[in-house]
Amino acid sequence: MIWLLDLGNSRLKVAPWQPGTGLGEVQAWAHGAADFAPSMQRWLAGVQAGDRCWLASVAGSELTAGVAEAVASRGHAATRARTRPECAGVRIAYAEPSRLGVDRFLGLLAAHARGDGPWLIVSAGSALTVDLLDGAGQHRGGVIAPSPEHMRAALAARFPALAFAGGEASDFAADTADALAGGSLGAALGLVERSHRQATRLLGRPPRLLISGGGGARLAEGLEIESEPVPYLVLEGLAVYAAQAAGEWS
């Protein structure tokens, strides 16, 4: 069995995988929660001798090292996924591969593996990222913006009078909390829809839109573009990465 670990800014997601099959049941734990370490240890107790582990991480170095050490302590050293200039038919736009987050890189691999593009890949997590992948597997680049939650946090930090929690997003709100909710969400929606228009002009046809991340469902509800939810896109891409590595080693 191969185990895939996606360590993000807020959660660790783990799934079993075997070449030629889809992901198994995904488990996820918030790494800021008190039960994170016990939950991980319970999972590790079920990992069998001979199983292999692959780790993709955008979390801080201390947390990443802690997760890697916990896995290694049970005799299952995790192989780290790294952004590469080319992999599995995808070529990234960045001249310095290390500057493209491995989560975005793996999202590109997963999108390309789904079939004919082009693809517009949106992750609505701790940050909002948008990446364009053309039908030939060439990454055309992307953009990064604050998530709606971080937009509101930045406003509250700079302007205490705007420190309103909650609220219901609407186009024209009659309450400050609602106005903040609508404005932050609207900014995110506007970025995605603009990126989709620009991608269509650039490539001559509209890209298929994939949306992942914890805020993906809320974002998709407000878009006027058809989209597909892909909550485990990074894990899908990690499976592609692991399969490619296995082929190179054989």
N, C-alpha and C positions, 0 to 999 in steps of 0.2 A: 504494500500500500504506500502511496505517496501522500503526504500531508502538505497542504498549502496554507501559509500563514500571511495574512495581510494586516500589518500593524499600522494603523492610521493615527491621526492626531487625537482621536477620542476613543477608538475601539480597536480591539484585536478580533479579527475574523479568522476562523479556522475551518477548513473543509478537507475531506478525504477525496482523492482523485486517482484514477487509474487511466493510463493512456488508452485512447480510443473510446472513452466514456465521458459523460458529463460530470459536473461536480456532485459530490455526495452532500449530505446534510450539513448546512453551514451553522456553526456555533459562533456566537459573538459576545464579547464581554467588554464593558467600559473599563479602561485601564485606570481611571480615577476612582473606581468604586472599591469599597473595602473588601469585597469578595473576589476581586480580580485574581489575586495569587492563588487562593484555594480552588477557584474554578479552573484555572489553568493546570493546576496539579492534578485535578480529577481527570481532565482530558489527557494529560501526559500518562496517567496510569493505564489508559487504554491503548496507548501506542505500542505496537508489537516490535519485537526484535526483527531487524531487517527492514523495517519501514524507513522511508526517507522523508526529510522535511526540507521545504523551500520557504524562505522568508523574504517578503518585500516590506520595507519599512520607510515611512516618511516621518516617524516620530523622532524625538530627541535621541542623542547618542546614548545617554544613560539608560533610558527605558529600553531602547533597542538591544543594548548589551545585556540588560537584565533578562529580557525574554530569550535571547540567544543562549545565555548561560543556563537558564532553567531547562531549556530543551536539551542542551548538551549534557547537563548533569544526569539525565536519564539515558544517556548513551545514544542520542539521536541528534548529532550536530546538524544545525540547519545551514543550508547553502543559501547565501544572500543573492538575490536578484539585483543586477545593476543595469542602469541605462546603457544601451549600446548604440553605436551609429546605425547599425543595420541588424535586423533580426527577423526571421520568419516572414520575409517578404516586405518588411516595413523599413523605411529609411527616414530617420528623423531630420528635422530642419535645423536643429541646434548644432553650431560648430563645435561647442564644448558639451559632449553628452552628459557630463556630470551635473550640468545646470538644469537639465530637464528632470523633474521629479519622477522617481521610478513608478509612482502610481499613474501618472499621465502616460508614461512610456508603455506600461502594461495595458492601459486602456486602449492604446493604439493597436497593440498586438491582438487584443481580443476583438476589436472592431474588424480588423482586416480578416481575421479567421472566420468571421461570420459570413463572408461572401463579398459580392460586388459592392463597391462603394459608389460614390464618395460618402464619407461619414462625418458628421459633426458630433463630437463627443463632449458632453457637458457633465461635469462633476460638481454637485452642489453640496459641498461638505463644509469644513472649516473655512475654506476659501471657495470661490466660484471660479472654475477653470473651463475654458472652451478651446478645443483643439480640432483642426481640420485635417482630414486624411483623404487624399484623392483616390480614385479607383485603381491606380497603379501601385498603391502602397506608399506614396510619398507624403510625408507629413508636411503640411504647408504652414505650420506654426500655430500659435494660439495666443490667448489672452488670459490674464488672471485679475480677478477683482475680489473685493471683500464679499463675504456672504451677507445676506440681509441681516442676520443677527449681529455680525461684526460692524456693519454700517451703523446700526442703532447704538451699539456699544461705543463706537467712536464719537458719535454725536453727543451721547450722554456724558462721556468723559470730558469733551471740550466745552459743552454747553449744559450745565446742570439743569437748566429749565426744561430741557428736552429729555430728562431721565424718566420717561414713562414706560412702564412694562406693559406687556399684553397688547390688546387692541386687535381689531379685525380689519384686515386689508380691504380697502375699497378705492374706487377711482377718485372720488371726491368726498373726503371724510369731514365730519362735523365734530370731531373730537381729536385732541392731539395724539393720544395713543393710537387711534385708528389711522391718523394721518402718517405717523411714523411707520406703522406696519405696512400701509399701502405704498408709501414712498420707497421704502427699502426693497420691498418685493418688486415694485414696478421697475426700479433701476436694474435689478437682476434680469427680469423678463426682457427689458429693452435691450440689454447687452446680448442675450441669446438670440433674440429675433433679428437684431442688426447683424450679428455674425452670420446668421443663416442667409440673410439677403446678400451680404457681401460674398459669402461662399458661392452662392448661386451665380452671381455675376462673374466671379473669378473662374469657375469651372464650367459654366454654361449649362448646368443642371443642378437642381436642388439636392443637397446631401441628405441622407437619412440621419435622423436625430436620435441619439442615444443619451439617456439621462441617468446618472448614478448619484450616489451620495445620500446622506441622511435627509437633506432638504429637497431631494429630487422630486418626490411626489407632490409637494406643495408647489414647486416651480412648474411642473408639468400641467397642473390644473389651470394655471393662468396663461399658458402659452396658446397662441393662435396657430400653432404649427403642430402637425402630428408628430408624436414622439413615442419612443419605446423605453419602458423602464428596465434598467439593467443593474439591480442593486449589488450584484457581485462581480462587476466587470473587471476589477483588479484581480480577483481570484481567477477568473477566466483567462486573463492575460498571463498570469503566473503559470497556469497550466500549459499555455502555448510556449512560454519561455522554457519551462522544464522539459517539455517534449523536444524543443529545438536543441537544448543542451545535450539531451540523451542521444540525439542523432549525431551530434558533432563528436561525442565521446566514443560512439560505437565504431 
